[in-house]
Structure formats: C-alpha cells, structure tokens
Amino acid sequence: MNCKQANENISIREILESFSLFPSKENPKTAYYYALDREERTPSLMVNFVKNIAYDFGTGKTYDNVSIVQAVKRCSISEALEYLKRF
C-alpha cells in the first residue's frame, strides 16, 4: 500500500474511530473533533468526509489519512502505512 491508496481507499472516519476519537458535532458531510495534539475546550479539527481530509483551525494544518496516523502515533510514514494496512 502506498500513500495515495491509503488516502483514497480508507475512510478518515474509520481511522479516527480506531484511535477512539469521535466527533463532538457532525452532519453528513463534515464533523468537528478536538485537536489531535493538544488540549482544548472548543473543537477545532474540521473533518470533511467527502474529501477525506481534516483541517485544524488552531494550527492551520491539513491532514490526510497518513498524516493523522503520524500525528497520533508519532511515527514515520512507513510505520503509518503499516498501521493503515489493517483497514
């Protein structure tokens, strides 16, 4: 599996749920989560389920499936791809 396959073929929602991350507010196309790398009172991570990407309004970072795994597990791209093989 390569990065393109991981980002196109796996639902971003599945990956977040695998880390026990669930939205605080959602609709069919988007949802808001708490940040991956810091404590906060108001959710700032907007996940777009249609585009399969996430945007953190607090830091300005955009995440795809591979970078979400990297941020949560603090690992390399190859380790993230290894984790994503189970999906």
HTML snippet that shows the backbone in 3Dmol.js (N, CA, C, O; Angstrom):
<script src="https://3Dmol.org/build/3Dmol-min.js"></script>
<div id="view" style="width:600px;height:400px;position:relative"></div>
<script>
const pdb = `
ATOM      1  N   MET A   1       0.845  -1.174   0.000  1.00  0.00           N
ATOM      2  CA  MET A   1       0.000   0.000   0.000  1.00  0.00           C
ATOM      3  C   MET A   1       0.893   1.240   0.000  1.00  0.00           C
ATOM      4  O   MET A   1       1.892   1.300   0.716  1.00  0.00           O
ATOM      5  N   ASN A   2       0.521   2.219  -0.806  1.00  0.00           N
ATOM      6  CA  ASN A   2       1.252   3.481  -0.807  1.00  0.00           C
ATOM      7  C   ASN A   2       0.361   4.591  -0.246  1.00  0.00           C
ATOM      8  O   ASN A   2      -0.800   4.351   0.084  1.00  0.00           O
ATOM      9  N   CYS A   3       0.904   5.800  -0.139  1.00  0.00           N
ATOM     10  CA  CYS A   3       0.162   6.911   0.472  1.00  0.00           C
ATOM     11  C   CYS A   3      -1.107   7.248  -0.298  1.00  0.00           C
ATOM     12  O   CYS A   3      -2.151   7.511   0.300  1.00  0.00           O
ATOM     13  N   LYS A   4      -1.017   7.240  -1.615  1.00  0.00           N
ATOM     14  CA  LYS A   4      -2.187   7.575  -2.433  1.00  0.00           C
ATOM     15  C   LYS A   4      -3.322   6.574  -2.181  1.00  0.00           C
ATOM     16  O   LYS A   4      -4.473   6.972  -2.001  1.00  0.00           O
ATOM     17  N   GLN A   5      -3.002   5.302  -2.169  1.00  0.00           N
ATOM     18  CA  GLN A   5      -4.016   4.273  -1.910  1.00  0.00           C
ATOM     19  C   GLN A   5      -4.604   4.426  -0.515  1.00  0.00           C
ATOM     20  O   GLN A   5      -5.816   4.306  -0.334  1.00  0.00           O
ATOM     21  N   ALA A   6      -3.764   4.689   0.462  1.00  0.00           N
ATOM     22  CA  ALA A   6      -4.234   4.836   1.843  1.00  0.00           C
ATOM     23  C   ALA A   6      -5.176   6.024   1.980  1.00  0.00           C
ATOM     24  O   ALA A   6      -6.167   5.955   2.706  1.00  0.00           O
ATOM     25  N   ASN A   7      -4.870   7.104   1.289  1.00  0.00           N
ATOM     26  CA  ASN A   7      -5.694   8.305   1.403  1.00  0.00           C
ATOM     27  C   ASN A   7      -6.988   8.215   0.605  1.00  0.00           C
ATOM     28  O   ASN A   7      -7.982   8.843   0.969  1.00  0.00           O
ATOM     29  N   GLU A   8      -6.988   7.450  -0.466  1.00  0.00           N
ATOM     30  CA  GLU A   8      -8.178   7.364  -1.316  1.00  0.00           C
ATOM     31  C   GLU A   8      -9.121   6.228  -0.921  1.00  0.00           C
ATOM     32  O   GLU A   8     -10.334   6.344  -1.095  1.00  0.00           O
ATOM     33  N   ASN A   9      -8.583   5.143  -0.398  1.00  0.00           N
ATOM     34  CA  ASN A   9      -9.387   3.937  -0.199  1.00  0.00           C
ATOM     35  C   ASN A   9      -9.851   3.687   1.229  1.00  0.00           C
ATOM     36  O   ASN A   9     -10.626   2.761   1.470  1.00  0.00           O
ATOM     37  N   ILE A  10      -9.393   4.488   2.173  1.00  0.00           N
ATOM     38  CA  ILE A  10      -9.763   4.279   3.568  1.00  0.00           C
ATOM     39  C   ILE A  10     -10.526   5.500   4.070  1.00  0.00           C
ATOM     40  O   ILE A  10     -10.116   6.634   3.821  1.00  0.00           O
ATOM     41  N   SER A  11     -11.606   5.279   4.760  1.00  0.00           N
ATOM     42  CA  SER A  11     -12.405   6.374   5.318  1.00  0.00           C
ATOM     43  C   SER A  11     -11.676   7.026   6.486  1.00  0.00           C
ATOM     44  O   SER A  11     -11.192   6.346   7.391  1.00  0.00           O
ATOM     45  N   ILE A  12     -11.606   8.329   6.453  1.00  0.00           N
ATOM     46  CA  ILE A  12     -10.962   9.079   7.529  1.00  0.00           C
ATOM     47  C   ILE A  12     -11.692   8.861   8.850  1.00  0.00           C
ATOM     48  O   ILE A  12     -11.079   8.897   9.916  1.00  0.00           O
ATOM     49  N   ARG A  13     -13.003   8.634   8.778  1.00  0.00           N
ATOM     50  CA  ARG A  13     -13.795   8.378   9.984  1.00  0.00           C
ATOM     51  C   ARG A  13     -13.335   7.080  10.661  1.00  0.00           C
ATOM     52  O   ARG A  13     -13.226   7.023  11.886  1.00  0.00           O
ATOM     53  N   GLU A  14     -13.067   6.046   9.865  1.00  0.00           N
ATOM     54  CA  GLU A  14     -12.607   4.766  10.417  1.00  0.00           C
ATOM     55  C   GLU A  14     -11.290   4.925  11.172  1.00  0.00           C
ATOM     56  O   GLU A  14     -11.095   4.341  12.238  1.00  0.00           O
ATOM     57  N   ILE A  15     -10.401   5.715  10.606  1.00  0.00           N
ATOM     58  CA  ILE A  15      -9.092   5.908  11.226  1.00  0.00           C
ATOM     59  C   ILE A  15      -9.240   6.637  12.558  1.00  0.00           C
ATOM     60  O   ILE A  15      -8.650   6.234  13.560  1.00  0.00           O
ATOM     61  N   LEU A  16     -10.020   7.701  12.565  1.00  0.00           N
ATOM     62  CA  LEU A  16     -10.229   8.443  13.808  1.00  0.00           C
ATOM     63  C   LEU A  16     -10.880   7.560  14.865  1.00  0.00           C
ATOM     64  O   LEU A  16     -10.496   7.604  16.034  1.00  0.00           O
ATOM     65  N   GLU A  17     -11.857   6.762  14.465  1.00  0.00           N
ATOM     66  CA  GLU A  17     -12.521   5.859  15.415  1.00  0.00           C
ATOM     67  C   GLU A  17     -11.563   4.796  15.938  1.00  0.00           C
ATOM     68  O   GLU A  17     -11.706   4.348  17.076  1.00  0.00           O
ATOM     69  N   SER A  18     -10.590   4.386  15.128  1.00  0.00           N
ATOM     70  CA  SER A  18      -9.630   3.383  15.586  1.00  0.00           C
ATOM     71  C   SER A  18      -8.775   3.918  16.744  1.00  0.00           C
ATOM     72  O   SER A  18      -8.222   3.139  17.521  1.00  0.00           O
ATOM     73  N   PHE A  19      -8.670   5.245  16.855  1.00  0.00           N
ATOM     74  CA  PHE A  19      -7.947   5.877  17.960  1.00  0.00           C
ATOM     75  C   PHE A  19      -8.914   6.365  19.044  1.00  0.00           C
ATOM     76  O   PHE A  19      -8.533   7.152  19.911  1.00  0.00           O
ATOM     77  N   SER A  20     -10.155   5.897  18.992  1.00  0.00           N
ATOM     78  CA  SER A  20     -11.209   6.302  19.939  1.00  0.00           C
ATOM     79  C   SER A  20     -11.455   7.810  19.912  1.00  0.00           C
ATOM     80  O   SER A  20     -11.709   8.428  20.946  1.00  0.00           O
ATOM     81  N   LEU A  21     -11.377   8.389  18.721  1.00  0.00           N
ATOM     82  CA  LEU A  21     -11.686   9.797  18.529  1.00  0.00           C
ATOM     83  C   LEU A  21     -13.041   9.896  17.844  1.00  0.00           C
ATOM     84  O   LEU A  21     -13.243   9.336  16.767  1.00  0.00           O
ATOM     85  N   PHE A  22     -13.970  10.613  18.476  1.00  0.00           N
ATOM     86  CA  PHE A  22     -15.319  10.729  17.948  1.00  0.00           C
ATOM     87  C   PHE A  22     -15.703  12.202  17.869  1.00  0.00           C
ATOM     88  O   PHE A  22     -15.212  13.009  18.658  1.00  0.00           O
ATOM     89  N   PRO A  23     -16.564  12.560  16.936  1.00  0.00           N
ATOM     90  CA  PRO A  23     -16.907  13.977  16.750  1.00  0.00           C
ATOM     91  C   PRO A  23     -17.740  14.528  17.895  1.00  0.00           C
ATOM     92  O   PRO A  23     -18.518  13.811  18.526  1.00  0.00           O
ATOM     93  N   SER A  24     -17.559  15.815  18.145  1.00  0.00           N
ATOM     94  CA  SER A  24     -18.394  16.483  19.141  1.00  0.00           C
ATOM     95  C   SER A  24     -19.608  17.105  18.464  1.00  0.00           C
ATOM     96  O   SER A  24     -20.624  17.371  19.106  1.00  0.00           O
ATOM     97  N   LYS A  25     -19.489  17.331  17.160  1.00  0.00           N
ATOM     98  CA  LYS A  25     -20.590  17.880  16.376  1.00  0.00           C
ATOM     99  C   LYS A  25     -20.416  17.360  14.949  1.00  0.00           C
ATOM    100  O   LYS A  25     -19.309  17.374  14.412  1.00  0.00           O
ATOM    101  N   GLU A  26     -21.521  16.898  14.329  1.00  0.00           N
ATOM    102  CA  GLU A  26     -21.364  16.392  12.967  1.00  0.00           C
ATOM    103  C   GLU A  26     -22.633  16.533  12.153  1.00  0.00           C
ATOM    104  O   GLU A  26     -23.738  16.639  12.686  1.00  0.00           O
ATOM    105  N   ASN A  27     -22.439  16.530  10.842  1.00  0.00           N
ATOM    106  CA  ASN A  27     -23.523  16.439   9.876  1.00  0.00           C
ATOM    107  C   ASN A  27     -23.056  15.449   8.815  1.00  0.00           C
ATOM    108  O   ASN A  27     -21.939  14.941   8.925  1.00  0.00           O
ATOM    109  N   PRO A  28     -23.854  15.151   7.800  1.00  0.00           N
ATOM    110  CA  PRO A  28     -23.442  14.100   6.854  1.00  0.00           C
ATOM    111  C   PRO A  28     -22.114  14.334   6.123  1.00  0.00           C
ATOM    112  O   PRO A  28     -21.443  13.368   5.762  1.00  0.00           O
ATOM    113  N   LYS A  29     -21.722  15.591   5.896  1.00  0.00           N
ATOM    114  CA  LYS A  29     -20.512  15.864   5.125  1.00  0.00           C
ATOM    115  C   LYS A  29     -19.296  16.227   5.967  1.00  0.00           C
ATOM    116  O   LYS A  29     -18.166  15.963   5.556  1.00  0.00           O
ATOM    117  N   THR A  30     -19.505  16.828   7.140  1.00  0.00           N
ATOM    118  CA  THR A  30     -18.384  17.285   7.967  1.00  0.00           C
ATOM    119  C   THR A  30     -18.637  16.984   9.444  1.00  0.00           C
ATOM    120  O   THR A  30     -19.758  16.689   9.859  1.00  0.00           O
ATOM    121  N   ALA A  31     -17.572  17.069  10.208  1.00  0.00           N
ATOM    122  CA  ALA A  31     -17.684  16.895  11.660  1.00  0.00           C
ATOM    123  C   ALA A  31     -16.552  17.671  12.321  1.00  0.00           C
ATOM    124  O   ALA A  31     -15.522  17.945  11.705  1.00  0.00           O
ATOM    125  N   TYR A  32     -16.763  18.019  13.586  1.00  0.00           N
ATOM    126  CA  TYR A  32     -15.734  18.707  14.372  1.00  0.00           C
ATOM    127  C   TYR A  32     -15.247  17.799  15.491  1.00  0.00           C
ATOM    128  O   TYR A  32     -16.030  17.212  16.237  1.00  0.00           O
ATOM    129  N   TYR A  33     -13.928  17.708  15.579  1.00  0.00           N
ATOM    130  CA  TYR A  33     -13.260  16.900  16.589  1.00  0.00           C
ATOM    131  C   TYR A  33     -12.355  17.805  17.403  1.00  0.00           C
ATOM    132  O   TYR A  33     -12.018  18.912  16.984  1.00  0.00           O
ATOM    133  N   TYR A  34     -11.968  17.319  18.570  1.00  0.00           N
ATOM    134  CA  TYR A  34     -10.939  18.024  19.322  1.00  0.00           C
ATOM    135  C   TYR A  34      -9.592  17.766  18.659  1.00  0.00           C
ATOM    136  O   TYR A  34      -9.408  16.740  18.005  1.00  0.00           O
ATOM    137  N   ALA A  35      -8.662  18.678  18.820  1.00  0.00           N
ATOM    138  CA  ALA A  35      -7.351  18.596  18.182  1.00  0.00           C
ATOM    139  C   ALA A  35      -6.629  17.299  18.529  1.00  0.00           C
ATOM    140  O   ALA A  35      -6.837  16.719  19.595  1.00  0.00           O
ATOM    141  N   LEU A  36      -5.789  16.863  17.621  1.00  0.00           N
ATOM    142  CA  LEU A  36      -5.043  15.614  17.794  1.00  0.00           C
ATOM    143  C   LEU A  36      -3.868  15.765  18.748  1.00  0.00           C
ATOM    144  O   LEU A  36      -3.460  14.795  19.385  1.00  0.00           O
ATOM    145  N   ASP A  37      -3.324  16.963  18.853  1.00  0.00           N
ATOM    146  CA  ASP A  37      -2.050  17.134  19.546  1.00  0.00           C
ATOM    147  C   ASP A  37      -2.064  18.108  20.720  1.00  0.00           C
ATOM    148  O   ASP A  37      -1.003  18.486  21.218  1.00  0.00           O
ATOM    149  N   ARG A  38      -3.253  18.519  21.170  1.00  0.00           N
ATOM    150  CA  ARG A  38      -3.306  19.450  22.292  1.00  0.00           C
ATOM    151  C   ARG A  38      -4.675  19.403  22.964  1.00  0.00           C
ATOM    152  O   ARG A  38      -5.647  18.914  22.389  1.00  0.00           O
ATOM    153  N   GLU A  39      -4.733  19.917  24.187  1.00  0.00           N
ATOM    154  CA  GLU A  39      -5.989  20.013  24.919  1.00  0.00           C
ATOM    155  C   GLU A  39      -6.698  21.295  24.496  1.00  0.00           C
ATOM    156  O   GLU A  39      -6.056  22.327  24.297  1.00  0.00           O
ATOM    157  N   GLU A  40      -8.012  21.230  24.361  1.00  0.00           N
ATOM    158  CA  GLU A  40      -8.770  22.429  24.021  1.00  0.00           C
ATOM    159  C   GLU A  40     -10.211  22.296  24.496  1.00  0.00           C
ATOM    160  O   GLU A  40     -10.707  21.190  24.707  1.00  0.00           O
ATOM    161  N   ARG A  41     -10.869  23.426  24.659  1.00  0.00           N
ATOM    162  CA  ARG A  41     -12.257  23.433  25.130  1.00  0.00           C
ATOM    163  C   ARG A  41     -13.247  23.401  23.982  1.00  0.00           C
ATOM    164  O   ARG A  41     -14.340  22.850  24.114  1.00  0.00           O
ATOM    165  N   THR A  42     -12.872  23.986  22.863  1.00  0.00           N
ATOM    166  CA  THR A  42     -13.738  24.045  21.692  1.00  0.00           C
ATOM    167  C   THR A  42     -13.093  23.234  20.569  1.00  0.00           C
ATOM    168  O   THR A  42     -11.919  23.447  20.268  1.00  0.00           O
ATOM    169  N   PRO A  43     -13.815  22.323  19.950  1.00  0.00           N
ATOM    170  CA  PRO A  43     -13.238  21.514  18.874  1.00  0.00           C
ATOM    171  C   PRO A  43     -12.775  22.386  17.707  1.00  0.00           C
ATOM    172  O   PRO A  43     -13.508  23.265  17.254  1.00  0.00           O
ATOM    173  N   SER A  44     -11.566  22.140  17.227  1.00  0.00           N
ATOM    174  CA  SER A  44     -11.029  22.953  16.135  1.00  0.00           C
ATOM    175  C   SER A  44     -10.611  22.128  14.918  1.00  0.00           C
ATOM    176  O   SER A  44     -10.137  22.688  13.929  1.00  0.00           O
ATOM    177  N   LEU A  45     -10.778  20.836  14.975  1.00  0.00           N
ATOM    178  CA  LEU A  45     -10.396  19.977  13.859  1.00  0.00           C
ATOM    179  C   LEU A  45     -11.645  19.666  13.042  1.00  0.00           C
ATOM    180  O   LEU A  45     -12.506  18.903  13.481  1.00  0.00           O
ATOM    181  N   MET A  46     -11.741  20.260  11.849  1.00  0.00           N
ATOM    182  CA  MET A  46     -12.881  20.016  10.986  1.00  0.00           C
ATOM    183  C   MET A  46     -12.521  18.896  10.012  1.00  0.00           C
ATOM    184  O   MET A  46     -11.521  18.977   9.298  1.00  0.00           O
ATOM    185  N   VAL A  47     -13.337  17.864   9.994  1.00  0.00           N
ATOM    186  CA  VAL A  47     -13.107  16.725   9.099  1.00  0.00           C
ATOM    187  C   VAL A  47     -14.145  16.760   7.995  1.00  0.00           C
ATOM    188  O   VAL A  47     -15.348  16.808   8.253  1.00  0.00           O
ATOM    189  N   ASN A  48     -13.661  16.734   6.757  1.00  0.00           N
ATOM    190  CA  ASN A  48     -14.535  16.708   5.592  1.00  0.00           C
ATOM    191  C   ASN A  48     -14.586  15.267   5.092  1.00  0.00           C
ATOM    192  O   ASN A  48     -13.608  14.758   4.544  1.00  0.00           O
ATOM    193  N   PHE A  49     -15.735  14.611   5.285  1.00  0.00           N
ATOM    194  CA  PHE A  49     -15.862  13.202   4.909  1.00  0.00           C
ATOM    195  C   PHE A  49     -15.921  13.010   3.400  1.00  0.00           C
ATOM    196  O   PHE A  49     -15.563  11.943   2.902  1.00  0.00           O
ATOM    197  N   VAL A  50     -16.363  14.016   2.671  1.00  0.00           N
ATOM    198  CA  VAL A  50     -16.452  13.925   1.210  1.00  0.00           C
ATOM    199  C   VAL A  50     -15.053  13.941   0.595  1.00  0.00           C
ATOM    200  O   VAL A  50     -14.746  13.132  -0.281  1.00  0.00           O
ATOM    201  N   LYS A  51     -14.204  14.868   1.057  1.00  0.00           N
ATOM    202  CA  LYS A  51     -12.833  14.990   0.540  1.00  0.00           C
ATOM    203  C   LYS A  51     -11.850  14.082   1.271  1.00  0.00           C
ATOM    204  O   LYS A  51     -10.720  13.900   0.817  1.00  0.00           O
ATOM    205  N   ASN A  52     -12.272  13.508   2.405  1.00  0.00           N
ATOM    206  CA  ASN A  52     -11.437  12.607   3.198  1.00  0.00           C
ATOM    207  C   ASN A  52     -10.195  13.310   3.741  1.00  0.00           C
ATOM    208  O   ASN A  52      -9.102  12.742   3.748  1.00  0.00           O
ATOM    209  N   ILE A  53     -10.376  14.558   4.200  1.00  0.00           N
ATOM    210  CA  ILE A  53      -9.276  15.322   4.789  1.00  0.00           C
ATOM    211  C   ILE A  53      -9.767  16.018   6.057  1.00  0.00           C
ATOM    212  O   ILE A  53     -10.969  16.106   6.311  1.00  0.00           O
ATOM    213  N   ALA A  54      -8.815  16.509   6.843  1.00  0.00           N
ATOM    214  CA  ALA A  54      -9.131  17.250   8.059  1.00  0.00           C
ATOM    215  C   ALA A  54      -8.316  18.536   8.064  1.00  0.00           C
ATOM    216  O   ALA A  54      -7.205  18.588   7.536  1.00  0.00           O
ATOM    217  N   TYR A  55      -8.891  19.575   8.672  1.00  0.00           N
ATOM    218  CA  TYR A  55      -8.202  20.854   8.785  1.00  0.00           C
ATOM    219  C   TYR A  55      -8.273  21.317  10.234  1.00  0.00           C
ATOM    220  O   TYR A  55      -9.353  21.366  10.823  1.00  0.00           O
ATOM    221  N   ASP A  56      -7.123  21.654  10.807  1.00  0.00           N
ATOM    222  CA  ASP A  56      -7.046  22.133  12.184  1.00  0.00           C
ATOM    223  C   ASP A  56      -6.997  23.661  12.162  1.00  0.00           C
ATOM    224  O   ASP A  56      -5.996  24.249  11.752  1.00  0.00           O
ATOM    225  N   PHE A  57      -8.075  24.295  12.602  1.00  0.00           N
ATOM    226  CA  PHE A  57      -8.141  25.745  12.613  1.00  0.00           C
ATOM    227  C   PHE A  57      -7.169  26.357  13.625  1.00  0.00           C
ATOM    228  O   PHE A  57      -6.771  27.512  13.471  1.00  0.00           O
ATOM    229  N   GLY A  58      -6.790  25.618  14.633  1.00  0.00           N
ATOM    230  CA  GLY A  58      -5.863  26.111  15.642  1.00  0.00           C
ATOM    231  C   GLY A  58      -4.436  26.250  15.152  1.00  0.00           C
ATOM    232  O   GLY A  58      -3.727  27.176  15.545  1.00  0.00           O
ATOM    233  N   THR A  59      -4.012  25.332  14.292  1.00  0.00           N
ATOM    234  CA  THR A  59      -2.629  25.351  13.806  1.00  0.00           C
ATOM    235  C   THR A  59      -2.514  25.667  12.319  1.00  0.00           C
ATOM    236  O   THR A  59      -1.438  26.027  11.841  1.00  0.00           O
ATOM    237  N   GLY A  60      -3.613  25.535  11.591  1.00  0.00           N
ATOM    238  CA  GLY A  60      -3.581  25.764  10.152  1.00  0.00           C
ATOM    239  C   GLY A  60      -3.109  24.555   9.362  1.00  0.00           C
ATOM    240  O   GLY A  60      -2.844  24.668   8.165  1.00  0.00           O
ATOM    241  N   LYS A  61      -2.997  23.401  10.009  1.00  0.00           N
ATOM    242  CA  LYS A  61      -2.520  22.187   9.340  1.00  0.00           C
ATOM    243  C   LYS A  61      -3.674  21.445   8.659  1.00  0.00           C
ATOM    244  O   LYS A  61      -4.795  21.402   9.165  1.00  0.00           O
ATOM    245  N   THR A  62      -3.370  20.874   7.518  1.00  0.00           N
ATOM    246  CA  THR A  62      -4.304  19.993   6.828  1.00  0.00           C
ATOM    247  C   THR A  62      -3.786  18.573   6.960  1.00  0.00           C
ATOM    248  O   THR A  62      -2.592  18.318   6.800  1.00  0.00           O
ATOM    249  N   TYR A  63      -4.691  17.653   7.254  1.00  0.00           N
ATOM    250  CA  TYR A  63      -4.316  16.255   7.469  1.00  0.00           C
ATOM    251  C   TYR A  63      -5.011  15.356   6.464  1.00  0.00           C
ATOM    252  O   TYR A  63      -6.170  15.571   6.109  1.00  0.00           O
ATOM    253  N   ASP A  64      -4.278  14.339   6.011  1.00  0.00           N
ATOM    254  CA  ASP A  64      -4.888  13.241   5.271  1.00  0.00           C
ATOM    255  C   ASP A  64      -4.779  12.006   6.173  1.00  0.00           C
ATOM    256  O   ASP A  64      -4.358  12.113   7.325  1.00  0.00           O
ATOM    257  N   ASN A  65      -5.149  10.860   5.659  1.00  0.00           N
ATOM    258  CA  ASN A  65      -5.150   9.649   6.491  1.00  0.00           C
ATOM    259  C   ASN A  65      -3.774   9.321   7.056  1.00  0.00           C
ATOM    260  O   ASN A  65      -3.641   8.999   8.237  1.00  0.00           O
ATOM    261  N   VAL A  66      -2.764   9.403   6.220  1.00  0.00           N
ATOM    262  CA  VAL A  66      -1.408   9.059   6.658  1.00  0.00           C
ATOM    263  C   VAL A  66      -0.927  10.043   7.722  1.00  0.00           C
ATOM    264  O   VAL A  66      -0.357   9.632   8.733  1.00  0.00           O
ATOM    265  N   SER A  67      -1.151  11.323   7.505  1.00  0.00           N
ATOM    266  CA  SER A  67      -0.662  12.314   8.471  1.00  0.00           C
ATOM    267  C   SER A  67      -1.432  12.266   9.789  1.00  0.00           C
ATOM    268  O   SER A  67      -0.881  12.623  10.830  1.00  0.00           O
ATOM    269  N   ILE A  68      -2.692  11.833   9.769  1.00  0.00           N
ATOM    270  CA  ILE A  68      -3.428  11.655  11.026  1.00  0.00           C
ATOM    271  C   ILE A  68      -2.775  10.556  11.861  1.00  0.00           C
ATOM    272  O   ILE A  68      -2.561  10.720  13.062  1.00  0.00           O
ATOM    273  N   VAL A  69      -2.463   9.437  11.213  1.00  0.00           N
ATOM    274  CA  VAL A  69      -1.813   8.334  11.935  1.00  0.00           C
ATOM    275  C   VAL A  69      -0.455   8.797  12.459  1.00  0.00           C
ATOM    276  O   VAL A  69      -0.088   8.487  13.592  1.00  0.00           O
ATOM    277  N   GLN A  70       0.284   9.530  11.648  1.00  0.00           N
ATOM    278  CA  GLN A  70       1.586  10.042  12.081  1.00  0.00           C
ATOM    279  C   GLN A  70       1.444  10.964  13.291  1.00  0.00           C
ATOM    280  O   GLN A  70       2.247  10.891  14.222  1.00  0.00           O
ATOM    281  N   ALA A  71       0.432  11.827  13.286  1.00  0.00           N
ATOM    282  CA  ALA A  71       0.246  12.774  14.388  1.00  0.00           C
ATOM    283  C   ALA A  71      -0.144  12.063  15.681  1.00  0.00           C
ATOM    284  O   ALA A  71       0.350  12.409  16.754  1.00  0.00           O
ATOM    285  N   VAL A  72      -1.015  11.086  15.582  1.00  0.00           N
ATOM    286  CA  VAL A  72      -1.481  10.403  16.792  1.00  0.00           C
ATOM    287  C   VAL A  72      -0.429   9.452  17.337  1.00  0.00           C
ATOM    288  O   VAL A  72      -0.162   9.435  18.538  1.00  0.00           O
ATOM    289  N   LYS A  73       0.175   8.654  16.447  1.00  0.00           N
ATOM    290  CA  LYS A  73       1.146   7.653  16.891  1.00  0.00           C
ATOM    291  C   LYS A  73       2.575   8.187  16.967  1.00  0.00           C
ATOM    292  O   LYS A  73       3.462   7.516  17.496  1.00  0.00           O
ATOM    293  N   ARG A  74       2.800   9.384  16.443  1.00  0.00           N
ATOM    294  CA  ARG A  74       4.137   9.983  16.383  1.00  0.00           C
ATOM    295  C   ARG A  74       5.123   8.999  15.745  1.00  0.00           C
ATOM    296  O   ARG A  74       6.089   8.553  16.364  1.00  0.00           O
ATOM    297  N   CYS A  75       4.834   8.685  14.486  1.00  0.00           N
ATOM    298  CA  CYS A  75       5.629   7.681  13.778  1.00  0.00           C
ATOM    299  C   CYS A  75       5.991   8.171  12.378  1.00  0.00           C
ATOM    300  O   CYS A  75       5.580   9.252  11.954  1.00  0.00           O
ATOM    301  N   SER A  76       6.763   7.358  11.678  1.00  0.00           N
ATOM    302  CA  SER A  76       7.176   7.684  10.308  1.00  0.00           C
ATOM    303  C   SER A  76       6.075   7.324   9.322  1.00  0.00           C
ATOM    304  O   SER A  76       5.075   6.707   9.688  1.00  0.00           O
ATOM    305  N   ILE A  77       6.270   7.713   8.079  1.00  0.00           N
ATOM    306  CA  ILE A  77       5.295   7.400   7.034  1.00  0.00           C
ATOM    307  C   ILE A  77       5.185   5.891   6.841  1.00  0.00           C
ATOM    308  O   ILE A  77       4.082   5.361   6.708  1.00  0.00           O
ATOM    309  N   SER A  78       6.310   5.204   6.825  1.00  0.00           N
ATOM    310  CA  SER A  78       6.267   3.748   6.620  1.00  0.00           C
ATOM    311  C   SER A  78       5.546   3.048   7.772  1.00  0.00           C
ATOM    312  O   SER A  78       4.816   2.082   7.546  1.00  0.00           O
ATOM    313  N   GLU A  79       5.742   3.520   8.996  1.00  0.00           N
ATOM    314  CA  GLU A  79       5.030   2.940  10.136  1.00  0.00           C
ATOM    315  C   GLU A  79       3.534   3.253  10.058  1.00  0.00           C
ATOM    316  O   GLU A  79       2.704   2.420  10.421  1.00  0.00           O
ATOM    317  N   ALA A  80       3.196   4.448   9.586  1.00  0.00           N
ATOM    318  CA  ALA A  80       1.783   4.812   9.420  1.00  0.00           C
ATOM    319  C   ALA A  80       1.129   3.932   8.360  1.00  0.00           C
ATOM    320  O   ALA A  80      -0.005   3.489   8.542  1.00  0.00           O
ATOM    321  N   LEU A  81       1.818   3.678   7.273  1.00  0.00           N
ATOM    322  CA  LEU A  81       1.284   2.817   6.218  1.00  0.00           C
ATOM    323  C   LEU A  81       1.105   1.387   6.722  1.00  0.00           C
ATOM    324  O   LEU A  81       0.148   0.708   6.351  1.00  0.00           O
ATOM    325  N   GLU A  82       2.015   0.941   7.556  1.00  0.00           N
ATOM    326  CA  GLU A  82       1.895  -0.387   8.150  1.00  0.00           C
ATOM    327  C   GLU A  82       0.641  -0.457   9.026  1.00  0.00           C
ATOM    328  O   GLU A  82      -0.075  -1.458   8.990  1.00  0.00           O
ATOM    329  N   TYR A  83       0.367   0.573   9.798  1.00  0.00           N
ATOM    330  CA  TYR A  83      -0.841   0.636  10.626  1.00  0.00           C
ATOM    331  C   TYR A  83      -2.088   0.643   9.746  1.00  0.00           C
ATOM    332  O   TYR A  83      -3.080  -0.007  10.075  1.00  0.00           O
ATOM    333  N   LEU A  84      -2.048   1.369   8.636  1.00  0.00           N
ATOM    334  CA  LEU A  84      -3.215   1.501   7.759  1.00  0.00           C
ATOM    335  C   LEU A  84      -3.517   0.225   6.959  1.00  0.00           C
ATOM    336  O   LEU A  84      -4.606   0.091   6.401  1.00  0.00           O
ATOM    337  N   LYS A  85      -2.570  -0.699   6.901  1.00  0.00           N
ATOM    338  CA  LYS A  85      -2.817  -1.963   6.169  1.00  0.00           C
ATOM    339  C   LYS A  85      -3.985  -2.735   6.744  1.00  0.00           C
ATOM    340  O   LYS A  85      -4.634  -3.487   6.017  1.00  0.00           O
ATOM    341  N   ARG A  86      -4.274  -2.575   8.020  1.00  0.00           N
ATOM    342  CA  ARG A  86      -5.346  -3.333   8.637  1.00  0.00           C
ATOM    343  C   ARG A  86      -6.735  -2.872   8.207  1.00  0.00           C
ATOM    344  O   ARG A  86      -7.726  -3.547   8.484  1.00  0.00           O
ATOM    345  N   PHE A  87      -6.811  -1.736   7.537  1.00  0.00           N
ATOM    346  CA  PHE A  87      -8.091  -1.258   7.032  1.00  0.00           C
ATOM    347  C   PHE A  87      -8.283  -1.745   5.613  1.00  0.00           C
ATOM    348  O   PHE A  87      -9.306  -1.454   4.993  1.00  0.00           O
TER     349      PHE A  87
END
`;
const viewer = $3Dmol.createViewer("view");
viewer.addModel(pdb, "pdb");
viewer.setStyle({}, {cartoon: {color: "spectrum"}});
viewer.zoomTo();
viewer.render();
</script>
